Amino acid sequence: MERTNWTEIEFILQGLSEYPRAEKLLFATCLVMYLVILLGNSSLVLLTLLDMCLHTPMYFFLGNLSFLDIWYTTSFIPSMLIHFLSKKKNISFTRCVVQMSVSYMMGSTECVLLAVMAYDRYVAICNPLRYPIIMSKALCIQMAALSWGLGLLNSLTETILAIRLPFCGKNVINHFACEILAFVKLACTDISLNEITIMLGNVIFLFSPLLLICISYVFILSTVLRINSTEGRKKAFSTCSAHIIVVTVFYGTILFMYMKPKSKDSAFNKLIALFYGIVTPMLNPIIYSLRNTEVHGAMRKLMTRHLFWRKQ
C-alpha cells in the first residue's frame, strides 16, 4: 500500500467530545494540577541544585525524577488544555509523534529511575559505612545517564516502528493525547510487530524494575529487622518511606489500569489514564516534601535568602 505523506496526515484527539461540560470542568481541574506539578517539581529541582545539604545521591535522583515529571506532563497537558476549550481537536502527524515519543521516553525512564533509587536506599541501609564510597558522584551520574539512555532507546525503537506504518482511514484517537498503542491501531496494515515490541517494552521497563525494587526492599527489610533499637528501625524506615509511597502510587495506578475489568464506558477508561498521567507527577514532590526535615530546612534557607536579597 502506498504510504501517505506525513505532512498530509492529521489526527483527531477525541477526548471527551461527547461531554462538553465535563471538558470545561476537566480544563479547570487539569490546569490547577499542572500548575501544582510545575511549582512542586521545579521547587525540588532548585532545592537540590542550590542547597549543599541536599547534594547527596538520594536528592540527586529525586531532582532527576522531578525534572522528568515536568517534561512528561508538559509533553501533553498544554495541548490537551487547548483541545478542552476548542471545537477543533486536530493534531498534526509530527506533533503527535513528538508528543507520543517524549511521554513514552519519560515513562520508561521513570521506571528505571525508581529502581535506581531503590538500589540507593538498599546501599544506604544495608551498607551504611561503605555508602559514600559505593554511591560516588561518578556512579550516580552514570546510573542517571543509564536511566535516561534506556528510556530514550525504548522510545526511539517504538517510535521508529510506529512512524513506518501507513495511515489511510479516519485517524481518530480515542484519547486525550497521542498514546502509542492507540496510534498504531489506526494503521491500515498488520501491526503484530508493533504490538509485540510494545508488550516486550512493558515487560522490560515495567516489571523488571519492579522486580529489582522488590528485591532491594527484601534485603532492606531483612536488615532493618535485625536492628535492635526501635528508634533505629524507625529512622531506617523513614529514609525509605517516601520512595515506597511513590513506587506504590506509580505501580498501583498502572496495575489497576491493566488488571481492572474492561469497562464498556470508554470515558471512564480515559479518565483513569488521565489520573495516571497527571496525579502521580503531582503527588511525587508532595510525598517527598511531607515530613522531610532536610527539604523543609532547605526551603526555609532559600526563603530566608530571598527575603534578605529583597531588603538589600
DATA-V646277 format. One record per residue. N is the residue number from 1. SS is DSSP state (a for helix, b for strand, c for the rest). PSI is psi in degrees with one decimal (NA if undefined). Layout:
n=N ss=SS psi=PSI
n=N ss=SS psi=PSI
This chain:
n=1 ss=c psi=137.3
n=2 ss=c psi=132.8
n=3 ss=c psi=137.1
n=4 ss=c psi=145.0
n=5 ss=c psi=130.7
n=6 ss=a psi=-36.8
n=7 ss=a psi=-16.0
n=8 ss=a psi=-10.5
n=9 ss=c psi=136.1
n=10 ss=b psi=149.8
n=11 ss=b psi=153.7
n=12 ss=b psi=120.5
n=13 ss=b psi=106.1
n=14 ss=c psi=-39.8
n=15 ss=c psi=-129.4
n=16 ss=c psi=50.0
n=17 ss=c psi=-28.5
n=18 ss=c psi=-10.3
n=19 ss=c psi=75.5
n=20 ss=a psi=-35.9
n=21 ss=a psi=-38.9
n=22 ss=a psi=-34.9
n=23 ss=a psi=-36.9
n=24 ss=a psi=-41.1
n=25 ss=a psi=-41.5
n=26 ss=a psi=-35.2
n=27 ss=a psi=-50.7
n=28 ss=a psi=-43.4
n=29 ss=a psi=-48.2
n=30 ss=a psi=-33.4
n=31 ss=a psi=-46.6
n=32 ss=a psi=-44.5
n=33 ss=a psi=-37.4
n=34 ss=a psi=-40.1
n=35 ss=a psi=-38.5
n=36 ss=a psi=-41.6
n=37 ss=a psi=-48.1
n=38 ss=a psi=-45.8
n=39 ss=a psi=-49.3
n=40 ss=a psi=-48.7
n=41 ss=a psi=-36.5
n=42 ss=a psi=-39.3
n=43 ss=a psi=-42.7
n=44 ss=a psi=-40.7
n=45 ss=a psi=-46.1
n=46 ss=a psi=-43.2
n=47 ss=a psi=-43.1
n=48 ss=a psi=-22.0
n=49 ss=a psi=-39.1
n=50 ss=a psi=-29.4
n=51 ss=c psi=121.1
n=52 ss=a psi=-30.3
n=53 ss=a psi=-20.7
n=54 ss=a psi=11.2
n=55 ss=c psi=62.8
n=56 ss=c psi=161.9
n=57 ss=a psi=-42.3
n=58 ss=a psi=-46.2
n=59 ss=a psi=-23.3
n=60 ss=a psi=-46.3
n=61 ss=a psi=-34.4
n=62 ss=a psi=-40.0
n=63 ss=a psi=-39.8
n=64 ss=a psi=-41.5
n=65 ss=a psi=-42.5
n=66 ss=a psi=-42.9
n=67 ss=a psi=-41.7
n=68 ss=a psi=-45.2
n=69 ss=a psi=-34.0
n=70 ss=a psi=-47.8
n=71 ss=a psi=-37.7
n=72 ss=a psi=-49.3
n=73 ss=a psi=-34.4
n=74 ss=a psi=-22.0
n=75 ss=c psi=-23.2
n=76 ss=c psi=-24.0
n=77 ss=a psi=-47.0
n=78 ss=a psi=-46.1
n=79 ss=a psi=-34.1
n=80 ss=a psi=-39.5
n=81 ss=a psi=-39.7
n=82 ss=a psi=-42.1
n=83 ss=a psi=-30.0
n=84 ss=a psi=-32.5
n=85 ss=a psi=-6.9
n=86 ss=c psi=150.9
n=87 ss=c psi=-32.4
n=88 ss=c psi=115.2
n=89 ss=c psi=31.5
n=90 ss=b psi=149.9
n=91 ss=b psi=135.3
n=92 ss=b psi=161.4
n=93 ss=a psi=-46.3
n=94 ss=a psi=-47.4
n=95 ss=a psi=-38.0
n=96 ss=a psi=-43.3
n=97 ss=a psi=-43.3
n=98 ss=a psi=-46.4
n=99 ss=a psi=-45.3
n=100 ss=a psi=-45.4
n=101 ss=a psi=-39.7
n=102 ss=a psi=-47.8
n=103 ss=a psi=-37.3
n=104 ss=a psi=-39.3
n=105 ss=a psi=-45.2
n=106 ss=a psi=-38.9
n=107 ss=a psi=-42.7
n=108 ss=a psi=-42.9
n=109 ss=a psi=-40.4
n=110 ss=a psi=-38.2
n=111 ss=a psi=-47.1
n=112 ss=a psi=-39.5
n=113 ss=a psi=-37.2
n=114 ss=a psi=-35.2
n=115 ss=a psi=-39.5
n=116 ss=a psi=-41.6
n=117 ss=a psi=-34.1
n=118 ss=a psi=-39.9
n=119 ss=a psi=-39.3
n=120 ss=a psi=-43.2
n=121 ss=a psi=-35.0
n=122 ss=a psi=-47.0
n=123 ss=a psi=-40.9
n=124 ss=a psi=-35.6
n=125 ss=a psi=-39.2
n=126 ss=a psi=-25.1
n=127 ss=c psi=60.6
n=128 ss=c psi=-34.4
n=129 ss=c psi=-31.0
n=130 ss=c psi=1.3
n=131 ss=a psi=-48.2
n=132 ss=a psi=-29.8
n=133 ss=a psi=-46.5
n=134 ss=a psi=-51.5
n=135 ss=c psi=62.6
n=136 ss=c psi=165.8
n=137 ss=a psi=-40.3
n=138 ss=a psi=-43.6
n=139 ss=a psi=-41.0
n=140 ss=a psi=-43.7
n=141 ss=a psi=-41.3
n=142 ss=a psi=-41.2
n=143 ss=a psi=-38.8
n=144 ss=a psi=-43.3
n=145 ss=a psi=-37.8
n=146 ss=a psi=-41.7
n=147 ss=a psi=-49.0
n=148 ss=a psi=-39.1
n=149 ss=a psi=-43.3
n=150 ss=a psi=-39.9
n=151 ss=a psi=-42.7
n=152 ss=a psi=-43.5
n=153 ss=a psi=-44.3
n=154 ss=a psi=-43.2
n=155 ss=a psi=-44.2
n=156 ss=a psi=-41.8
n=157 ss=a psi=-50.3
n=158 ss=a psi=-38.5
n=159 ss=a psi=-44.0
n=160 ss=a psi=-41.3
n=161 ss=a psi=-34.0
n=162 ss=a psi=-41.3
n=163 ss=a psi=-11.0
n=164 ss=c psi=-10.3
n=165 ss=c psi=145.7
n=166 ss=c psi=141.0
n=167 ss=c psi=127.3
n=168 ss=c psi=8.1
n=169 ss=c psi=-158.5
n=170 ss=c psi=107.4
n=171 ss=c psi=73.2
n=172 ss=b psi=117.0
n=173 ss=b psi=117.3
n=174 ss=c psi=64.9
n=175 ss=c psi=173.7
n=176 ss=c psi=-24.0
n=177 ss=c psi=170.4
n=178 ss=c psi=110.1
n=179 ss=c psi=137.2
n=180 ss=a psi=-41.5
n=181 ss=a psi=-40.9
n=182 ss=a psi=-34.1
n=183 ss=a psi=-51.9
n=184 ss=a psi=-26.9
n=185 ss=c psi=-14.7
n=186 ss=c psi=-10.1
n=187 ss=c psi=144.8
n=188 ss=c psi=56.2
n=189 ss=c psi=177.5
n=190 ss=c psi=128.6
n=191 ss=c psi=23.3
n=192 ss=a psi=-43.4
n=193 ss=a psi=-42.6
n=194 ss=a psi=-43.9
n=195 ss=a psi=-38.4
n=196 ss=a psi=-44.7
n=197 ss=a psi=-36.5
n=198 ss=a psi=-42.2
n=199 ss=a psi=-43.5
n=200 ss=a psi=-40.7
n=201 ss=a psi=-40.4
n=202 ss=a psi=-40.7
n=203 ss=a psi=-45.6
n=204 ss=a psi=-44.5
n=205 ss=a psi=-11.2
n=206 ss=a psi=-54.2
n=207 ss=a psi=-30.6
n=208 ss=a psi=-48.6
n=209 ss=a psi=-36.8
n=210 ss=a psi=-39.5
n=211 ss=a psi=-43.9
n=212 ss=a psi=-38.4
n=213 ss=a psi=-44.6
n=214 ss=a psi=-42.0
n=215 ss=a psi=-42.7
n=216 ss=a psi=-43.6
n=217 ss=a psi=-21.4
n=218 ss=a psi=-45.1
n=219 ss=a psi=-38.4
n=220 ss=a psi=-46.5
n=221 ss=a psi=-41.5
n=222 ss=a psi=-41.0
n=223 ss=a psi=-43.4
n=224 ss=a psi=-39.8
n=225 ss=a psi=-19.5
n=226 ss=c psi=-5.8
n=227 ss=c psi=125.6
n=228 ss=c psi=-37.6
n=229 ss=c psi=131.6
n=230 ss=a psi=-39.6
n=231 ss=a psi=-38.5
n=232 ss=a psi=-39.2
n=233 ss=a psi=-43.9
n=234 ss=a psi=-41.7
n=235 ss=a psi=-40.9
n=236 ss=a psi=-44.6
n=237 ss=a psi=-35.9
n=238 ss=a psi=-30.2
n=239 ss=a psi=-17.1
n=240 ss=a psi=-14.3
n=241 ss=a psi=-43.7
n=242 ss=a psi=-44.5
n=243 ss=a psi=-39.8
n=244 ss=a psi=-42.8
n=245 ss=a psi=-43.7
n=246 ss=a psi=-45.4
n=247 ss=a psi=-40.9
n=248 ss=a psi=-44.1
n=249 ss=a psi=-45.7
n=250 ss=a psi=-55.7
n=251 ss=a psi=-30.0
n=252 ss=a psi=-42.4
n=253 ss=a psi=-42.9
n=254 ss=a psi=-47.8
n=255 ss=a psi=-35.8
n=256 ss=a psi=-41.3
n=257 ss=a psi=-41.4
n=258 ss=a psi=-27.6
n=259 ss=a psi=-12.7
n=260 ss=c psi=151.7
n=261 ss=c psi=139.7
n=262 ss=c psi=125.5
n=263 ss=c psi=142.0
n=264 ss=c psi=-18.2
n=265 ss=c psi=98.9
n=266 ss=a psi=-28.0
n=267 ss=a psi=-40.9
n=268 ss=a psi=-43.3
n=269 ss=a psi=-40.1
n=270 ss=a psi=-36.6
n=271 ss=a psi=-36.5
n=272 ss=a psi=-44.2
n=273 ss=a psi=-37.5
n=274 ss=a psi=-39.1
n=275 ss=a psi=-44.7
n=276 ss=a psi=-39.4
n=277 ss=a psi=-24.4
n=278 ss=a psi=-44.6
n=279 ss=a psi=-41.3
n=280 ss=a psi=-49.4
n=281 ss=a psi=-27.7
n=282 ss=a psi=-35.3
n=283 ss=a psi=-28.9
n=284 ss=a psi=-53.5
n=285 ss=a psi=-31.5
n=286 ss=a psi=-44.7
n=287 ss=a psi=-44.6
n=288 ss=a psi=-22.7
n=289 ss=a psi=-27.6
n=290 ss=c psi=123.7
n=291 ss=c psi=23.5
n=292 ss=c psi=103.6
n=293 ss=a psi=-33.4
n=294 ss=a psi=-42.2
n=295 ss=a psi=-42.6
n=296 ss=a psi=-42.8
n=297 ss=a psi=-41.8
n=298 ss=a psi=-37.6
n=299 ss=a psi=-42.1
n=300 ss=a psi=-42.7
n=301 ss=a psi=-40.9
n=302 ss=a psi=-40.5
n=303 ss=a psi=-38.3
n=304 ss=a psi=-43.3
n=305 ss=a psi=-42.0
n=306 ss=a psi=-43.1
n=307 ss=a psi=-36.8
n=308 ss=a psi=-42.7
n=309 ss=a psi=-35.0
n=310 ss=a psi=-30.7
n=311 ss=a psi=-22.1
n=312 ss=c psi=NA
